Amino acid sequence: MSLRDSLKDRVSAFTSSSFAKIAATDSVAQAARVMQKEGATEAIVVAGSIPQGIVTERDILYKVVAAGSNPSVVKVRDIMSSPVQTIDEASSVGEAIAKMSKLGIRRLGVTRGGKIVGMITQKAMVTGNVEQNFPLPELAHPEGFTCPYCNTHVKTKEELSKHIDHDHMGGPGLLQGDLTKW
């Protein structure tokens, strides 16, 4: 199957239905323990069953650890992103990639009938594996970036995006959020 064909796959094929749920009043340390137990790189912040936001490993690392804050004191509400960005399970992978790229995020809540039923990540779409612990090669290196498809080296992430669009997807647009050709 070609890359272009896989962009037409449904989001549901790459959705993980197991995801962590936490409360906005939980400490970041509590959230991290829940995420670790669930094997998740993110947690949906809920009030009852209503999604309020999302917290990722990166949020914890950058907003708490790197800032020198105490994760046992900082509350989830202080670092969560809100609202949770979502996509319907019937949407295409191409639509999910475009939305993530446009918003500058790496994951989306997947909805069915307006309710979050799972999560989809860039990693899952690239690797074809919904397991959280699947290794993903590092694209950035001191000299720039490496194309994951052909190992071409470029200097900036913008050049990498244009290279992938042009050489591997048949033209400009998708990675900048333009779905007109897809």
Legacy VTK file of the C-alpha trace (Angstrom):
# vtk DataFile Version 3.0
C-alpha trace
ASCII
DATASET POLYDATA
POINTS 182 float
0.000 0.000 0.000
1.339 3.430 -0.899
1.595 6.367 1.455
-1.092 8.161 -0.565
-3.458 5.192 -0.107
-2.839 5.039 3.650
-3.911 8.695 3.956
-7.397 7.539 2.973
-7.567 4.972 5.807
-10.009 5.709 8.578
-8.735 7.185 11.810
-10.393 4.301 13.656
-7.719 1.912 12.307
-5.051 3.766 14.312
-7.073 4.630 17.410
-6.129 3.426 20.852
-9.252 2.871 22.928
-7.303 2.724 26.187
-6.421 6.130 27.542
-5.955 7.587 30.978
-8.572 9.786 32.646
-7.728 12.230 35.417
-9.350 15.122 37.273
-8.300 18.763 37.004
-7.826 18.794 40.776
-5.344 15.893 40.704
-1.704 16.721 41.277
0.654 16.336 38.338
2.380 13.530 40.274
-0.953 11.677 40.531
-1.551 12.216 36.816
1.891 10.839 35.972
1.222 7.707 38.039
-2.119 7.139 36.277
-0.477 7.630 32.869
2.317 5.211 33.815
-0.191 2.589 35.006
-2.202 2.908 31.788
0.910 2.938 29.582
-0.303 6.240 28.119
1.593 9.317 26.982
-1.433 11.513 27.657
-4.453 11.735 29.931
-7.863 13.247 29.296
-8.897 15.624 32.070
-12.543 14.971 32.910
-15.197 16.413 35.183
-17.574 13.511 35.654
-17.521 12.112 32.126
-17.133 15.467 30.350
-13.674 16.131 28.812
-12.158 19.362 30.117
-8.642 19.162 28.699
-5.604 17.017 28.044
-2.201 16.597 29.706
0.759 15.009 27.952
4.154 13.761 29.069
5.621 16.798 27.359
3.370 19.115 29.408
4.639 17.505 32.595
8.255 17.635 31.477
8.280 21.210 30.160
5.724 22.954 32.373
6.578 21.285 35.665
9.906 19.459 35.738
11.914 21.904 33.602
10.347 24.818 35.490
11.581 23.341 38.771
8.052 23.041 40.173
6.931 20.339 42.571
4.697 17.817 40.725
3.059 16.864 44.012
1.876 20.465 44.466
1.090 21.596 40.888
-2.459 20.756 39.826
-3.410 19.290 36.466
-5.672 22.298 35.760
-2.558 24.504 35.820
-0.847 22.682 32.939
-3.633 21.101 30.871
-4.471 22.188 27.342
-8.122 22.916 26.732
-10.285 22.114 24.909
-9.363 18.595 23.793
-8.969 18.691 20.019
-10.950 15.870 18.416
-11.706 14.140 15.154
-14.532 11.753 14.227
-13.558 8.088 13.952
-14.827 7.989 10.345
-12.402 10.741 9.264
-9.359 9.897 7.166
-5.759 9.707 8.325
-5.009 12.557 5.922
-7.589 14.734 7.685
-6.090 13.853 11.078
-2.549 14.673 9.933
-3.722 17.955 8.431
-5.565 18.946 11.625
-2.603 18.045 13.844
-0.217 19.953 11.593
-2.458 23.015 11.445
-2.871 23.078 15.243
0.730 22.109 16.046
-0.275 19.080 18.132
0.632 15.382 18.127
-2.595 13.730 19.218
-6.353 14.010 18.860
-9.271 12.615 20.804
-11.284 10.311 18.553
-15.033 10.707 18.795
-18.086 8.602 18.034
-21.404 10.363 18.341
-19.665 13.357 19.906
-18.073 11.344 22.752
-14.352 10.586 23.037
-13.806 6.864 22.500
-10.044 6.849 22.016
-6.895 8.692 21.051
-4.907 8.870 17.829
-1.297 10.005 17.731
1.106 10.984 14.990
3.273 8.091 16.125
0.450 5.576 15.617
-0.245 6.861 12.107
3.429 6.857 11.091
4.264 3.450 12.575
0.922 1.775 11.943
0.939 0.624 15.564
-1.460 1.922 18.212
0.714 0.639 21.071
2.280 3.543 22.949
5.717 1.963 23.320
6.505 1.396 19.640
9.899 2.959 18.831
9.904 5.912 16.434
13.196 6.946 14.853
14.409 10.408 15.804
14.048 12.733 12.834
16.008 15.658 14.290
19.767 15.617 14.617
22.443 18.298 15.131
22.821 18.937 11.389
19.073 19.282 10.752
16.344 16.765 9.994
16.124 13.387 8.240
13.233 12.259 6.053
11.747 9.082 7.563
10.945 7.746 4.082
14.197 8.186 2.147
16.768 9.412 4.723
17.330 12.688 2.861
18.913 15.298 5.161
17.517 18.852 5.267
18.305 21.858 7.466
14.876 22.938 8.767
11.576 21.297 9.688
9.913 23.448 7.045
12.245 22.007 4.389
11.445 18.509 5.674
7.713 19.186 5.442
8.038 20.499 1.879
10.293 17.589 0.900
7.815 14.992 2.209
4.876 16.744 0.560
6.649 17.077 -2.783
8.639 13.845 -3.031
6.461 11.394 -1.127
2.907 12.730 -1.295
2.784 14.141 -4.761
2.702 17.857 -4.121
2.471 20.640 -1.599
-0.152 21.058 1.026
-1.006 18.178 3.336
1.539 18.795 6.064
0.581 22.456 6.099
-3.077 21.501 6.642
-4.267 21.782 3.018
-6.568 18.887 2.126
-7.706 20.190 -1.255
-5.790 17.467 -3.162
-6.791 14.663 -0.778
LINES 1 183
182 0 1 2 3 4 5 6 7 8 9 10 11 12 13 14 15 16 17 18 19 20 21 22 23 24 25 26 27 28 29 30 31 32 33 34 35 36 37 38 39 40 41 42 43 44 45 46 47 48 49 50 51 52 53 54 55 56 57 58 59 60 61 62 63 64 65 66 67 68 69 70 71 72 73 74 75 76 77 78 79 80 81 82 83 84 85 86 87 88 89 90 91 92 93 94 95 96 97 98 99 100 101 102 103 104 105 106 107 108 109 110 111 112 113 114 115 116 117 118 119 120 121 122 123 124 125 126 127 128 129 130 131 132 133 134 135 136 137 138 139 140 141 142 143 144 145 146 147 148 149 150 151 152 153 154 155 156 157 158 159 160 161 162 163 164 165 166 167 168 169 170 171 172 173 174 175 176 177 178 179 180 181
